[in-house]
Amino acid sequence: MSEHGNDEGARPAPADPPAYGTPPTYGTPPAYGSPPDPGTTEFGSVPPTAAYPPQNYPPQNYPGYAGQWPAYPEPSQAVLALILGIVGLFVFWPVAPFAWVIGRNEVRAVDAGRRDPSNRGAALAGQVMGIIGTVLLVLGALVIVVAIIVLVSVGTSTTVNG
């Protein structure tokens, strides 16, 4: 079979496998530079056993669970604006201006990045319902004032002529 290139006698014998539990050796690794001096670090003055995260992380004056950073520095008032908007529009009109103001402040805070942007829609809905409720409040107050004036004028004219 040597004429076909399959000469069994010319092939080298395989190396013995390493003993169980010892890592195989593959030669020396390439040299990329000299290793750093012992006792020095390339990351400055941070010891390798420094606690992570630091002890004052997060600061204790933040609300929430211990060790948790809040996502935004101010809590959202969008739900309050939405509820006041619904109440001010359908139930009790004098509440509507409060919904308008709280909704406007919430939308401005979201745009400034101080509050969660996922609540912007609820705040905007509360603001719009507060505007509509405030318009209805003003129109209702005008109707009441005009009705009182008309009733007073009709009442005085009938007593004078009567």
Disulfide bonds with the S-S distance in Angstrom:
none
